[in-house]
């Protein structure tokens, strides 16, 4: 990841001061109460892609989208590139809003939705999305971006998780695609078999943050566990304990590393393609990452294994365009979100398809995109995801920061510190219950 600058437009840069690499507890819990901004100058659009971001196809998509808007509309937009280390894993966005200097447009995942909705930041986009387009978003995709039936975000993708494996590593061990594990126990056994002095058998994310929680949730759900129900914590369940222990066992056995290479567990080229690991837990974006960064690497993909007595599930989150209700021009920002990703016009649907197939590799968040882009989604690994992996996806949980933090601490304590999973599940559950007793924001999903 490039971390040396924050860029504004394709040809100019502005300086920055370094911010904390991880969000502090104070920022996680603080209300986002920024002031309204004067309606002068171009709107700013913060995101970790463009201009000049680390993935040229993604930067090009953002630049083309904004250039098209700027050509057709008087309300102009400037792209502001924020490195992923500060955008997803840092506190730059939260700090900006807390000081009243947040962007006019930005992207968020369901995991961070309530921070901004409850803070009064998110603009209602519904008036600018016609009924036909609203119905084009499946309920399980759009639910975590809606409150009271209104749209407060427009998703650009859906990102189910799976397991990727190195064909060469399998062949060296005398294995093929028929040997992919179906159960957690079989995955751990295979991980030990594939581990050597130069290669780990498995890889899961070990860096704390929203992404690690995201990748762990399917294992919780596969045992029929959950976070809360009816405003009460249900986190201290046998399903939670076994999911925490499963990730712990991967590290304790020596089959999985304590630290991934590259940007982290999401970064497939420096981990799987380099030979650092033989099997990696990664999302659908891995297809495009390998296509762009290791085009000759031979790999396979299989569904997440399940625990004994469990059922298959994966997760289906992803990023969404949102508008700042206190920005320079909230109405224009909302119109842009709708125009870009949620119009009934073919070019809007095509933008979604292009993001999910050319700029990146994702499942589209709109039914019409599957139809209009059928050729792309009915071939190769995208077809595998569409037909076998994605149908059992559940949306990424929409939880406030204190709940996310309690879960993150439990995962870290078990995975890397060897703590007892049952005790950590109880501790996190108590923390979640304590928070739920005072919570009064939008529904937790």
N, C-alpha and C positions, 0 to 999 in steps of 0.2 A: 504493500500500500504506500502511496505517496503521502507524506505527512509534512512537507516543507512549507506549504502555503495554502491559503484560502484564496480561490480565484474568483474574479467577478468579470463576466462576459468572456468571450473567446480571446481577447487581445489585451486584457489589463488585469493587474492583480492588486490586492490590497493587503497590507501587512496584518499580522495578528500577534497576540500574546498567547503563549502556550497555556492550555487549560488542563485541568486534572484529567488523567487517563481514565479514571473511573468515577462515576457519579457518587458524591458523598451522601450520607444519610440525610443531611439537612436539605440538600437539593431534591432528593427523592421524595421527601415528605412535604416540602414547602409549597404553598399555593402559588399558582402562576397568575399574578394579579397585575400584569403590566398595563400601561396606559395606552389609550388610542393614539395613533400616529397621524401626523398631518398628511393630507392627500396630495403630496408633491413628489415629483421624481418617479422613476420607474419602480414597479413592484419587484421585490427580491424573492427568489426561489432557491431555498437552501436544500441541498441533497448531496449524497456522496458519489456522484457520477460525472458531472460535467460543470464547466468545460475542462477538458484536459485530465479527466479522471483516469484511473488505472486500466479500465476496460474500454478500448476504442469504440466497439459497437454500441455500448451503452451510452457513452458520451455523445456519440453521433445521434442517437435516437432523441436524447433530451435536447440537444442543440437544434435538430431539425424541427422538433415539436414547437419549441419556443420561437424559432425564427418564423415559422408559418403563422403563429399567433400574432407576432409583432408586425408582420406584413399586412395582416388583415384587420388589425384593431388599433385604435388610438392609445389604449392603455398598454404601455410597454412593460416587458418583464426582463429582468437581468438574472441570469443563472449565477448562483454562488456555490462553488464547489467546497464542501467541507469533508476532509478525509474521514474515512470510516472509523478510524481509531477515535475520533472526536465525535462523530455523529452517532454511531450506534453504541460504542463502548465508552464514550466520554460524556461530559456534561455541558458541552458548548450550547446546545439548543435550549436546555432547561435554564441555564444561566442567562441566556439572551432574553428569554421571555420573562424571567423573574425581574429583570432590570428594565423591562418595557422596550427592548430593542429586538424583539423577535422578528423573523422574516414574515413576508406577506403570504408566501406559499412554502410548504414543506411536505415531507413525506413521513408517515409513521406506520408502525405495525400495530395490530390489535393489542399486543402486549403493553403498549404505552398509550393506548387511546384514552383511558380514563384520566391519566395525568392532565391531558390537555382539555378534554371535555369538561371535567369537573373544575378546572381552572378558568373556565369561561373563554377559552382561546378559540375553539372551533366554530367556524361559520356554518350555518345551515345551507346545504347545497341543493336541497330538494326543489326549490322554486325554479331552478335552472335545468332540471332533469325531467324530461317528459315521462308520462306514465309507461309508455312502451319500453323506454330505456331502463326505467326503474325495475320493471318486471324481467328484464333480461339478465339481471344479477341473481343467481340462485340464493335461496334463503340462507343456506349454511355458509355462504361466502360473505354476504352483505350484513348479516345479523350483528357482527361485532363493530360495524361502522354506523349503525343506526341507533337512535334513541327516540322513543315515542313515535316511531314510524318515519322519522326524518333522516335523511342522509347527511352525515357529517364527515364522510370520507368516501373517495372513489377508488376502489382497489385496482391495481394495475397488473396483478398476478396472483397465482395461488402456488405455494411451494411445498408440496408433500415431501416427506423424508423417506429415504430408503437406505439400502446397503449397497455399496459399490465394491467390486473386487477386482484384483489384478489377475488376468487370464494367465500370464506368465508364472505368477506365484502359485496359482492352482496347478498348472501343468507340472511345475517342478515338484510339487507334492503328490503328483499322481491323481489329481482331481480334475473334474470338469463341471459344467453347468448343472449336472444332475446331482452334484454333491453339495449344493447350497443348503445351509441349515434352515430348518423350519421352526426350531425351538430355541429358547435362550440357552438351555444346557448344551445343545448341539453347537451353537455359535461359540460358546466359551471353549468347548472341546476343540473345535476347529481352530480357534484363535491360538490355543496352545500349540497345536500341531504346526501352524504356519509361522510361529515365532522362532527366530534364530538370532544369532549374535548381531546380524545386520538388519533385521526386519522385525517389526512388531506384527503380530497376527491381526490385531484389531485397533481401531481408533475411534474414541468418542471425544466430544468437546470437554475440555477441562477448565477453560477460562470462564470465570463467573460473569454472568450478564444475561440479558434477555434471550440471546441466542442459545445459551446452554440450557436454560429452562425450556425453551421451545423444542429442543431436540430430545429432552427427557420426558416431556408430557406423554408422548405415545406409549411409552413403557408403563407409565402409571395407568393409563386408560385400558391397556390390554388386560390388566388384571381386574378391571371394573372399578378402579379407584377414581377419585376426583378430589377437587380442592375444597369446595363448599356446596352446601345444598340448603335451601330455605334459610339463608343468612346465618348458617352455622357451619363451622369447619367439619369436614369429614376426612381431613388429611391424614389423621392417625389411623389408617386402615391397613390391613394385611397387604393390600395391593401397593400402597406407598412403600411399605417396608421392603417388599420383595423387589420393587423397582430400584430403590436406593441400594439394596444389597447387590443387585445384578451389576450395576455400574461399578460398585466397589470391588466386586470379585474380578472384573476385567482388569483393574489396576493391580490388585493384590496378587493375581496369578502371574503377573509379568507379561501378559499378552498385549496390554494396551499401555501406551506411554502416558506419563504424567503431564507432558507438554507437547502439543502438536507443533509442526513446523509452519513456516509462512505466517499467514494472518490468523490462523487458528483452525479449529476443527471443521469449519466451513470451507476451507481452502484446499481443494482436492489435488491440484497439480503438485505442490511441494510435498504432499503427504503420500497419497496413493501412487501417483504417476512416477514419483521419484524412487519408489521402492522402500520408503520409510515404513509403510504398513502394507499389509496384503488385503485388508478389508476396512472400509471406512464408512462410518455413519454420516451421510451427507444428503443434502436436498437435491431437487430436480435441476437446480442451476449447475450442478456438476457436469451435466452433459455439455453445455456451452463452454464451461471452463476448460474441459478436456479438449473440446473441439478447437478452442483458440490457443491453448497453451501446451498441449501434448497430443497433437493430431494423430500420431502414429501409435499411441499407447492403446493396447488392447485391454478392454475391460468388460465386465458384465454388471448387471444390476439385479437385485432381488428384494422382495418385500421384507419388511422388518419381521424377524422371528417373533414368536409368541411364547409366553410362559405356559407351564403345565396348567391345563384347565382354563386358559385365557382365550381371547379372541383377537383376530387381527384388526389393528387400527393404525393409522398414521395421522399426521397433523396437516392442516391446510391453511397456513397463514400467508403472509406476504405484505408488501408495502402498499400504501394508498396515498393519493394526492389529498391534501387538506388545505383549507384557507384560514388565515388569521382574521378572526372577527374584529380585532382591534388594529388591523393593519391600515396601510395607506388607502386602499380601496377594496374593502371586503366583497362588495358586489362583483367587481371585475375579477377578483381572484376566484370567486365561486364560479363565475361564468367560464373562466379558463379551465377549471377542474372538470366541469361538465362537458365543455367543448372537446377537451383532449381525450377523455376516456369514457364519457357517459352520454354521448349523443347517439341518436338513432341513425345518423348519417353513416354511410359505408366507410368514409375516411376515418371516422372515430373508431369504429370496430377494427379497421385495418391497423390503426396505431397499436391497439391492444395485441393483435396478432403479431405485428412486427416486433414488439417488445418481447413477447413470449417465444418467438422462434428465431429471430435474427439477432436482436440485441442481446438476448439471454435465452434461457430454456426454462419455460414455466408452463403450467396449466393456465389457460385464460380464465378470468373471473366472469366472463359473459357467455351465455349460451350461444349467441349469434357468432361469436368468434370461433367456436368449435365448428360451426357450419361453414362460415366463410373461409376458414383456414383449414378445412378438412384434409387437404393434401399433406400439410405439415404434421398434423396431429394423428394421422393414420399410418405413419411410417416410423421405423427405428425405435429408439428408446422413448420418444415422446408417446408413441402408441402403447408401449409397455406401461408407462405411467398412467395414461388415460384409461386403459382397459383393466389393469390389474392392481395398481398401487393407489391411485387417486380415489376410486369409488368408495373406499372405507376411510376417507379423511374426515376428521373433525376440525372445526375452526380453532385457531389459536385462542387460548383463554384471554379474556379481557378482564384484567385485574388491576387494582390500584397498586402503586409502588410498594407500600408496606407488605402486601401479600406476596408480590413477586420476590421481594427481598428475603422474606422468611423461607420461601421455597429454595431460593438460590443458596442460602446459608446451609440448609439441610443437605443439599446435593454436594456442596463443597466439603462439608464436614465428613460425610461418608466416603465420598470418592477419593479425596486426597489426604484426609487426616485420620482415616481408619476408625471413625466414631461409630457407635452402635446405631444401626438404622432405626430400630424401634424407638430409642430415646430421642433421636433427632426428629422423627416423625411426630412424636408427642410434643416436643418443644415447639416445632413449627406450627403445629395445630393450635397450641395455646396462644401463640402470637397472632395467628390468623383470627381466632375467636375474639381475642382482645380488641383487635382492630374492627372486626365486623360489628361488635357491640356499639361502636360509635359512628359507623359509616353512614353517610346520608347522600351519597352521590348517585350517579346513573347506575342501572343494574349491572351487576357483575355476571359475566357470561363465561 
